[in-house]
Amino acid sequence: MLFNSYEFIFLFLPIVLIVYFNLNRFGKCNIAKGWLVIASLYFYSYFNKKYLILIVVSILVNYFIGNMLNNKKGIESYIQRKSLLILGVVFNLGILGYYKYYDFFVENINYIFKTNIPLLHILLPLGISFFTFQQLSFVIDSYYRKNLQYDFLSYSLFVTFFPQLIAGPIVLPTEMLPQFENEKNKLINYENMNRGLYLFSIGLAKKVIIADSIALFANAGFDMMESLNFIEAWLTSISYTMQLYFDFSGYCDMAMGIGLMFNIVLPINFNSPYKSTNIQEFWQKWHMTLGRFMMNYLYIPLGGNRHGKRRTLINLLIVFLASGIWHGAGWNFIIWGGLHGLGILIHRMWKSSGRKMNKLIGWFITFNYVNLLWVFFRAETLDGAIKVIRGMFDISNLYLPVRIKGVLPIKFLKYGAYNFSVMELLIQGIIILILIILVIKLQNSYEKLINFKEKNKNIFLVGICIFFSILYLNSKAEFLYFNF
């Protein structure tokens, strides 16, 4: 079930909210919590019932391990606690490795050793990268005695809470579990309901009006990567850069908005990353909860910056390679992560030299570097990514084509596959330019939420966003991060 679907907006969400708050209102708090867990599992199984057993088993095993580590009267032996920690880490990474990376590892083994091990072509369970990392954080935090003694229902809700279950943000037990236990959060709060609807409507508009429309440009370009010239290649790459931002940030806005309706504050995941003037700033503002997880559970355990400059740079490179691998099973993602890590290393060395850069130049370099690397992220093969990048730097191919195959992203007109004219390419360029200006100049969703007041203009904005979004719901396009 997608956030951007009629059944979610008009059936699932209202029913879950009404039943949840009414159960709490009559003092049935545990039943209300159980209802939310069941509703979340139903939401998850709506995509594929086959993997419902997977998430349930994962919850049972991780809660058992975490509970053993949290129990003050339980295990005190260092060896036993360390063994439980290792068991939890191996279990979670083992599940993630099998379902997400098995075929990738086997393909490379077959290539290197000339073997013929069969591929399993395993269907990737939705949200596995997200709920696995959340449970890893629970096991590790339990090992370090962060006082996470909560009942099984609360833990199950921490893992399955449907707003963030499929594509994040990646939440930590210390920020979520106390909220589920807070008595004030169990009663309906109309201010939070209004704020949540406001944020949800913005996210919905981002996804269905902007991301899904600009996706038509990006998909048309990547479908014809063999013949892209200079202009086409740049329009294709920047189209995807805009699509990805509005798609993923739109999901996170909707997730935060729905969370607020339940009086649950989810962490911010985006803070205007395309305004960044250097690559380090970009990663402080893009997919912030993934960066936080990598810093807390990988970078710091590796030694962080405590063992000299050389070791710090190596640790940072490892973190970004891990981030690339987390996103997908393929060399494209490893190269994407490695090149971002390389960019971070160059930036740190530049910064430590004491040199400074004009902010406009810094923004231009950062935006284009990020845009270039998104090609590896989007292309299905390494060869495909190289073809698009070659088109972006082939100056000899700098000309305006008379006609190219594509589709127009204007849903009120009759459209289909046909040939673009130069004028239509110009329209694409103008739309992309407008989006870049909007992303750079306007406040982001979180900044708007901080200053939110129930004024007529905000009510009007919610109405406009929802009205036009509903007109675009027919496509029901999945979110890009469902694939990760």
C-alpha positions in Angstrom: 0.0 0.0 0.0 1.5 3.3 -1.1 1.2 6.6 0.8 0.2 8.1 -2.6 -2.9 5.9 -3.1 -6.6 6.3 -2.6 -6.9 3.3 -0.3 -4.2 4.6 2.0 -5.4 8.3 2.1 -9.2 7.6 2.3 -9.4 4.2 4.1 -6.3 2.9 5.9 -5.0 6.0 7.5 -8.3 7.4 8.8 -9.5 4.0 10.1 -6.2 3.4 11.9 -6.2 6.9 13.5 -9.8 6.7 14.6 -9.5 3.2 16.2 -6.2 4.0 17.8 -7.2 7.1 19.6 -10.6 5.8 20.6 -9.0 2.7 22.2 -6.7 5.0 24.1 -9.5 7.3 25.1 -11.3 4.4 26.8 -8.2 3.3 28.6 -7.3 0.4 26.4 -3.8 1.5 25.8 -2.2 -1.9 25.3 -4.9 -2.9 22.9 -4.4 0.4 21.1 -0.7 -0.3 20.8 -1.4 -3.8 19.6 -3.9 -2.4 17.1 -1.1 -0.2 15.7 1.3 -3.1 15.4 -1.3 -5.2 13.6 -2.2 -2.3 11.3 1.5 -1.8 10.5 2.0 -5.5 9.8 -1.0 -5.4 7.5 0.5 -2.4 5.8 3.7 -4.3 5.3 2.1 -7.5 4.1 0.0 -5.5 1.6 3.0 -5.4 -0.7 3.9 -9.1 -0.3 2.5 -11.5 2.3 5.4 -13.8 1.7 7.8 -11.7 3.7 5.5 -11.1 6.7 7.1 -14.1 8.5 10.6 -12.6 7.9 9.9 -9.4 9.7 8.1 -11.2 12.5 11.0 -13.7 13.1 13.4 -10.8 12.9 11.5 -8.9 15.6 11.3 -12.0 17.9 15.0 -12.8 17.6 16.2 -9.2 18.2 13.8 -8.6 21.1 15.0 -11.8 22.8 18.7 -10.8 22.4 18.1 -7.2 23.4 16.0 -8.3 26.4 18.7 -10.6 27.6 21.2 -7.7 27.4 18.9 -5.2 29.0 17.8 -7.4 31.9 19.6 -6.1 35.0 19.3 -9.5 36.7 20.4 -11.4 33.6 23.7 -11.8 31.9 26.6 -10.0 33.5 29.6 -12.0 32.1 31.6 -10.0 29.5 32.1 -13.0 27.3 28.4 -13.9 27.4 27.3 -10.3 26.6 29.8 -10.0 23.8 28.6 -13.3 22.4 25.0 -12.1 22.4 26.1 -8.9 20.7 28.0 -10.8 18.0 25.0 -13.1 17.6 22.7 -10.1 17.1 25.0 -8.5 14.6 25.6 -11.7 12.6 21.9 -12.5 12.6 20.9 -9.1 11.2 23.7 -8.7 8.7 23.2 -12.3 7.7 19.6 -11.8 6.8 20.4 -8.6 5.0 23.3 -10.3 3.1 21.2 -13.3 2.0 18.2 -11.4 0.7 20.0 -8.4 -0.7 23.5 -9.5 -1.7 23.4 -13.2 -2.4 23.2 -13.0 -6.2 25.7 -10.1 -6.3 28.3 -12.2 -4.4 27.6 -15.3 -6.4 27.9 -13.4 -9.7 31.3 -12.1 -8.8 32.5 -15.4 -7.5 31.4 -17.0 -10.8 33.2 -14.4 -12.7 36.5 -14.5 -10.8 36.7 -18.3 -10.3 34.9 -19.3 -13.5 32.4 -21.3 -11.5 28.7 -21.8 -12.3 26.9 -21.4 -8.9 23.2 -20.9 -9.7 21.6 -17.5 -8.8 18.5 -17.5 -6.6 17.0 -14.3 -8.0 15.6 -13.5 -4.5 12.9 -10.9 -4.4 14.1 -8.1 -2.1 11.8 -7.7 0.9 10.6 -4.1 1.2 12.2 -2.1 3.9 14.7 -4.7 4.9 17.6 -2.3 4.9 15.7 0.1 7.2 14.2 -2.3 9.7 17.5 -4.3 9.9 19.5 -1.2 10.8 16.9 -0.1 13.4 17.1 -3.5 15.1 20.9 -3.5 14.9 20.8 -0.2 16.8 18.6 -1.8 19.5 20.9 -4.7 20.0 24.0 -2.6 20.1 22.5 0.1 22.4 21.2 -2.8 24.7 24.8 -4.1 24.9 26.0 -0.7 26.0 23.2 -0.6 28.7 21.2 2.4 27.4 18.2 1.4 29.5 16.0 0.0 26.8 13.8 -2.2 29.0 10.5 -2.1 27.1 7.7 -4.6 26.7 7.4 -6.7 23.5 4.5 -4.6 22.1 6.5 -1.4 22.4 9.5 -2.9 20.7 7.3 -4.4 17.9 5.8 -0.9 17.3 9.3 0.6 17.3 10.2 -1.7 14.4 6.9 -1.8 12.5 5.5 1.7 12.9 4.2 2.0 9.4 5.0 5.6 8.6 8.8 4.8 8.7 8.7 1.1 8.1 9.4 0.9 4.3 11.8 3.7 3.6 12.8 5.4 6.8 13.9 7.6 8.3 16.1 5.2 10.2 15.0 5.8 13.8 16.8 4.9 17.0 15.3 3.1 20.0 16.2 5.9 22.4 14.2 8.5 20.4 11.2 6.3 19.6 10.4 3.9 22.5 9.9 6.7 25.1 7.4 8.4 22.8 5.3 5.3 22.6 5.2 5.2 26.4 4.4 8.9 26.9 0.8 9.1 28.2 0.2 12.5 26.5 0.9 11.0 23.1 -2.0 8.5 23.5 -4.6 11.2 23.3 -5.5 13.0 20.1 -3.8 16.4 19.7 -5.5 18.5 17.1 -2.5 20.8 16.7 -0.3 17.9 15.8 -3.0 16.6 13.6 -3.0 19.9 11.6 0.7 20.1 11.5 0.9 16.5 10.3 -1.7 17.0 7.6 0.2 20.2 6.5 3.5 18.2 6.2 1.8 15.2 4.6 0.2 17.4 1.9 3.6 19.0 1.0 5.2 15.6 0.8 2.4 14.2 -1.3 2.7 17.1 -3.8 6.4 16.6 -4.0 6.0 13.0 -4.9 3.1 12.8 -7.3 3.2 16.3 -8.9 6.9 16.9 -9.1 8.9 13.7 -8.8 6.6 11.5 -10.8 6.4 14.1 -13.6 10.1 14.8 -13.9 10.6 11.0 -13.8 9.2 10.9 -17.3 12.2 13.0 -18.5 14.7 11.0 -16.5 13.4 7.6 -17.6 13.2 8.7 -21.3 16.8 9.7 -21.1 18.1 6.6 -19.4 16.1 4.4 -21.8 18.0 5.9 -24.7 21.4 6.2 -23.1 23.1 4.7 -26.1 22.5 7.8 -28.2 22.4 10.7 -25.8 24.2 13.8 -26.9 25.7 16.5 -24.6 22.5 18.4 -24.0 20.3 15.3 -23.6 22.8 13.7 -21.2 22.8 16.7 -18.9 19.1 17.2 -19.0 18.7 13.5 -18.2 21.1 13.5 -15.2 19.7 16.7 -13.7 16.2 15.4 -14.2 17.0 12.4 -12.1 18.8 14.5 -9.5 15.6 16.5 -9.1 13.4 13.4 -9.2 15.3 11.6 -6.5 15.3 14.6 -4.1 11.5 15.3 -4.5 10.7 11.6 -4.3 12.7 10.7 -1.2 12.2 13.9 0.7 8.5 13.7 -0.2 8.3 10.3 1.4 10.1 11.5 4.5 7.7 14.5 4.7 4.7 12.2 4.5 6.3 9.8 7.1 6.9 12.7 9.5 3.4 14.1 8.9 1.7 10.8 9.6 3.9 10.4 12.7 2.8 13.7 14.0 -0.9 12.7 13.5 -0.1 9.9 16.0 1.9 12.4 18.2 5.2 10.8 17.3 8.0 13.0 16.2 10.2 11.3 13.6 13.7 12.7 13.0 14.4 15.1 10.1 16.1 13.3 7.2 16.6 16.3 4.8 17.7 19.8 5.4 18.0 21.4 1.9 21.0 19.3 0.8 21.1 20.9 -2.7 22.0 24.3 -1.0 25.3 22.8 0.2 28.5 24.6 -0.6 30.7 21.6 -0.1 30.4 17.8 -0.1 30.7 17.4 3.7 27.8 19.8 4.2 25.8 17.9 1.6 26.1 14.7 3.7 25.2 16.5 6.8 21.9 17.4 5.1 21.1 14.4 2.8 19.6 11.2 4.3 20.7 12.5 7.7 19.5 9.4 9.7 21.6 7.1 7.6 24.6 9.3 8.1 23.9 9.4 11.9 23.7 5.6 12.0 27.0 5.2 10.0 28.7 7.6 12.3 27.4 6.1 15.6 27.7 2.4 14.7 30.6 2.2 12.2 32.8 5.4 12.1 33.1 5.7 15.9 33.7 2.0 16.6 36.4 2.1 13.8 38.2 4.7 15.9 36.6 7.9 14.4 39.2 10.7 14.4 41.0 9.5 17.5 44.0 7.8 15.7 45.5 10.5 13.5 44.6 12.0 10.1 45.5 9.0 8.0 43.3 6.6 10.0 40.5 9.2 10.0 40.5 9.4 6.2 40.5 5.6 6.0 37.6 5.4 8.4 35.6 7.9 6.4 36.3 6.1 3.2 35.1 2.8 4.8 31.9 4.6 5.9 31.1 5.8 2.5 31.8 2.5 0.8 29.5 0.9 3.4 26.8 3.5 2.6 27.1 2.6 -1.1 26.8 -1.1 -0.4 23.8 -0.4 1.9 22.0 1.3 -1.0 22.2 -1.7 -3.4 23.9 -4.9 -4.5 26.0 -3.7 -7.4 29.3 -2.1 -8.4 27.4 1.0 -9.4 26.6 1.7 -5.7 30.1 0.8 -4.5 31.6 3.2 -7.0 29.0 5.9 -6.0 29.8 5.5 -2.3 33.6 5.3 -3.0 33.6 8.5 -5.1 31.6 10.4 -2.4 34.1 9.2 0.1 36.9 10.4 -2.2 35.1 13.8 -2.4 35.0 14.0 1.4 38.7 13.2 1.7 39.6 15.9 -0.8 37.4 18.4 1.0 39.0 17.6 4.4 42.5 18.0 3.0 41.5 21.3 1.3 40.0 22.5 4.6 43.0 21.5 6.7 45.2 23.4 4.3 43.5 26.6 5.4 42.4 27.6 1.9 38.9 28.9 1.4 36.5 28.9 -1.6 33.9 31.3 -2.8 30.5 30.0 -1.7 28.9 30.3 -5.1 31.8 28.3 -6.7 31.6 25.8 -3.9 27.9 25.3 -4.5 28.4 24.9 -8.2 31.1 22.3 -7.8 29.2 20.4 -5.1 25.9 20.3 -7.0 27.5 19.1 -10.2 29.6 16.5 -8.4 26.5 15.2 -6.7 24.6 15.3 -10.0 27.4 13.4 -11.8 27.5 10.6 -9.2 23.7 10.2 -9.2 24.2 8.7 -12.7 25.9 5.7 -11.1 23.0 5.5 -8.6 20.3 5.5 -11.4 21.8 3.5 -14.2 21.1 -0.2 -14.0 24.6 -1.3 -15.1 28.1 0.2 -14.8 28.3 0.2 -18.6 25.0 2.2 -18.8 26.3 4.8 -16.3 29.5 5.2 -18.3 27.6 5.8 -21.5 25.5 8.6 -19.9 28.6 10.2 -18.3 30.5 10.0 -21.7 27.6 11.9 -23.2 27.8 14.6 -20.5 31.5 15.2 -21.4 31.5 14.7 -25.1 31.7 18.3 -26.3 31.8 17.2 -29.9 28.2 16.1 -29.5 27.1 19.5 -28.5 24.1 20.3 -30.7 20.3 20.6 -30.5 18.6 17.5 -31.8 15.7 18.0 -34.1 13.7 15.2 -32.6 14.2 12.6 -29.8 11.9 10.0 -28.4 10.3 10.7 -25.0 7.1 11.7 -23.2 5.8 15.0 -21.9 5.2 15.4 -18.1 2.0 17.4 -18.5 -0.8 15.2 -17.3 -3.7 17.4 -18.3 -2.7 16.9 -22.0 -2.9 13.7 -23.9 0.5 12.3 -24.0 2.3 9.1 -24.9 5.5 8.0 -26.6 6.4 10.3 -29.5 9.3 12.5 -30.7 10.4 15.6 -28.8 11.0 18.8 -30.7 13.5 21.4 -29.8 10.8 23.4 -28.2 9.8 20.5 -26.0 13.5 20.1 -24.9 13.5 23.8 -24.1 10.4 23.2 -21.9 12.2 20.4 -20.1 15.2 22.7 -19.5 13.0 25.5 -18.1 11.1 23.1 -15.8 14.4 21.8 -14.4 15.8 25.3 -14.0 12.6 26.3 -12.1 13.0 23.3 -9.8 16.6 24.1 -9.0 15.7 27.7 -8.1 12.8 26.5 -5.9 15.1 24.0 -4.1 17.8 26.6 -3.5 15.6 29.7 -2.7 12.6 28.3 -0.8 12.4 27.1 2.8 12.3 23.4 3.2 9.4 21.4 4.7 10.9 21.3 8.2 11.5 25.0 8.2 8.0 25.6 7.2 6.7 23.3 9.9 8.6 25.2 12.6 6.9 28.4 11.6 3.5 26.7 11.0 0.4 28.5 12.2 -3.2 27.7 11.4 -3.6 30.7 9.0 -5.8 30.9 6.0 -2.8 30.8 3.6 -1.6 27.5 5.1 -5.1 26.0 5.0 -5.3 27.1 1.4 -1.8 25.5 0.7 -2.9 22.2 2.2 -6.1 22.3 0.1 -4.3 23.1 -3.1 -1.6 20.4 -2.6 -4.1 17.7 -1.8 -6.5 18.7 -4.6 -3.9 18.6 -7.3 -2.1 15.6 -5.8 -5.4 13.6 -6.0 -5.6 14.4 -9.7 -2.2 12.8 -10.1 -2.8 9.6 -8.0 -3.8 7.4 -10.9 -0.2 6.5 -11.7 0.6 5.2 -8.2 4.3 5.2 -8.8 6.4 3.5 -6.1 9.0 5.5 -4.1 12.5 5.2 -5.4 13.9 4.1 -2.0 11.6 1.1 -2.0 14.3 -0.5 -4.1 17.0 -0.1 -1.4 
